[in-house]
Structures are given as C-alpha cells and as structure tokens.
Amino acid sequence: MAGSLKSLDYSVLQQCMHCGMCLPTCPTYDATLRERNSPRGRIALMRAVADGELGISDQFAEEMSYCLGCLACQSACPAGVDYATLFETARADIEASGVRKSVQRSFWRWLTLDFLFTHPRVLRAVGRVLRRYQESGAETAFRKWGFMRLLPENLRRLEPQTPQIAEKFSDDLIAEREEPEKPRWKVALLTGCVQDLVFPDINRDTADVLLANGCAVHTPSVQPCCGSLQSHNGEPEIAVELAQRMIDLLPPAKFDAIITNAGGCGSHLRHYSGLLAGDPHYGPLAKLWDAKVKDIHEWLIEIGCRAPLASPAEENITVTYHESCHLTHGQNVKREPRQVLALLPGVQVIELPESSWCCGSAGIYNITQPETSADLLKRKVGHIRSTGADVLATSNPGCHLQIARGLTDAGMATEILQPVTLLARAYRREPPALSQS
C-alpha cells in the first residue's frame, strides 16, 4: 500500500541520476521546455518534500496534476526509476494534505471514486439511465437550447465528452462460462468499467478470440473496478480494497491467465503485489495474481495465436496502430499488438509516427488539463491523417474515446477498432468448423 513521500524507501527517490534521457520523451516538457515540467524536475520536487525542504502546496499539487502519468519517462530511464510509484505517492500526499480540498471537489471525488466506481451494479444502473437520456433525444435538445450553460464550468467542459452508452453490457453478451470443444487453457476475462458500459462488444470480441484459440473463458457477470482510477488519483486505501475484492472474485491459482484488454487497467492490475505488500493474506496471493495477469495480445502471442484463414470476401484495408501509454510503458507490451495485426489476412499495417506519444486522454487529464490535452490530441490526429490509413487500431478505452473525438472534430472518417476486434471479425468470416478448432 502506498505511503507518503516521507515514509517511502529513500533509495527510490535517490535513483534518478538527472541524466536527462527522459526529457525528449515527456510531452509536458516538450510543450513548455521548463525543468519543473519534466520527470526529473518533478522528482526533485518530490525529494524536497520527502526531505522536509518543501511543503505540500497548491503549486506542488498543480505540477503533479500537469503530469500525464504516461510513464514514457520510465521506459526511457537507464537507471530504472520507478516513476509510477513516486507519482502515485505524491498524489496520495496531496489528497491527504487537503491543499486542494473544497466542498464541490470533495463531492465529485466521493461520487465517482468512492461510490460509483466501487459499486458496479450502481454504475450500470447509472449507465442505463444515461443511455435512455441519450436515446430519448433529451441530450440533443438540451444542448440545442443551451441548458448546458447552467452547469458548473467543469461539468460544462465534461458534458460534450460523455460517451455513447451501449445498449447491452458485457453480462448480456458473455455467459459466465464459455468454452471451446477442446479447451487447452482456463482463463478469466476482466470486463472493466468504462469498457463494460461503452465498449462491451470489445469484451465479446475478446471472449470469441480466446475461444477460437482453445481457451475456456470465465467471465463473472458483476466485476468490481480494478482500482486504477483510485490509485492514480491519490486514493490508495480504496485501491487496496478493490484489489482485495478482485482477488477474492478471481483466485489466481484457479486460472492459467487473467486477461485484460484495457491498457490503463492492465498496468495497474499487474502491480497488485506492491499495493498489497505486507498483507499476510493478500500479499502472497497478489504476487501470484501479478504473474497471471496478461494483456490479451501478450497472451495470444504466448500461446501461439492461430492466424485466421483468408476469406474470399476479404477486403484489403490499411491499419495504423496507436500505442496506449500504459500498455507500452506500464506493461511493456509493445510488439505483441503488432504481431496480432500481422496475422490478419487482407490487412496492410502502416506505422504511425510517434505511435507511443500520448494522445492526451491519460485518465481524466482531458478534464483537468483541457488545453494541453487538446494540443496532444491535435498532434496525434495529424499523424493519423499522414498515414492515410482506413483504420486506427488501439487498445485502451480512454485512447479510443479521446481519438474518436479528435477524428470527428477534424472531419476524418478513419474508423477506430481494437486489434482483437479485427481478429474476431476475421475468425467470424471463416467456415464455422474452424471457429472451434
């Protein structure tokens, strides 16, 4: 469980050599060229807090908020600095200090982090209400009549980014237990929070791909949040509780793998051992859990993913791939999504310039830092345009929603799909006998 910067193992704070290798990889430093907006600048601030030379101030809180948490610096660092732990500990310190506390902010944090995202049934109920609001035409009418101007500024900024809620959620599309004719592996499938409400079809695609590759799939109908949102936003106690609930729901010893298909969630999910270190019961289970958690692309390549049989009706398309920050930097899953795309018949993969550069979504960054987020999105959309690709493939719901909005605003018809969706569609075009082989 995360402590404070002052109680953190000091060797973690000392590890930064100030070599500057992180600077070219940091989107905020690239935008401002200010040392304080760089990873090593932020680490210097954190170390000053740990040494008692600097207090937790609003300026310190703003700097930690300005950081995307994309972890590109962690990939670039030759000293192996654990920036993720430093960053999350700093944010926890900020929340504990109360320096940014207000009645309005406390209410929204409680409603989202403490309540909605810890009660999956309530979250789905809210999703259904929102779906009806969107379907009824009320959303369009309220925007047209200008009612949204009555909302507080933060909500006015958030409202246009509200995603379209799916008609059916994951439990409507996936049975709790599904298996192929001759299963070789037993896996658990995590359906997520945003993914469950907005992209349940991607969860169905993931289950179909696993079935087509010999996996018996266990998908609990009601799953708690993984704790990623809470951990990244300074609420480690709630993140600990959610990790314990997840382990209780899916005991890792029962499965060959625990599958995640969302880059941001997966990065957190495979680090439960650090969160639960010292817990006599959950500590050992968390180590086994971390070893069993696999990104869907990683697992498919590990077990020898079957290439789909080409269909006579196959259409040739061009695909470019945007790397989710937490998939490539947090999980070190870089080659495998491209290897999955390379298996697809009729697909030409075009490399995306700056494919691992953050799109500006970064959890709730597009809400808390809208200007920088918009700049990063514009840069990403420009690179996508330069490829001329028919499809953008990505593997994180936050990236998916952010880039979809950018493409729409730019008037581009580029379709956004996940590699696993393209693979599932290719399998469905095969003769039925092959789908259970």
Secondary structure, 3 states (H helix, E strand, C coil): CCCCCCCCCHHHHHCCCCCCCCHHHCHHHHHHCCHHHCHHHHHHHHHHHHCCCCCCCHHHHHHHHHCCCCCHHHHHCCCCCCHHHHHHHHHHHHHHHCCCCCHHHHHHHHHHHHHHHHCHHHHHHHHHHHHHHHHCCHHHHHHHHCHHHHCCHHHHHHHHHCCCCCCCCHHHHCCCEECCCCCCEEEEECCCCHHHHHCHHHHHHHHHHHHHCCEEEECCCCCCCCCHHHHHCCCHHHHHHHHHHHHHHCCHHHCCEEEECCHHHHHHHCCHHHHCCCCCCHHHHHHHHHHHEEEHHHHHHHHCCCCCCCCCCCCCEEEEECCCHHHHHHCCCCHHHHHHHHCCCCEEEECCCCCCCCCCCCCCHHHHCHHHHHHHHHHHHHHHHHHCCCEEECCCHHHHHHHHHHHHHCCCCCEEECHHHHHHHHHHCCCHHHHHC
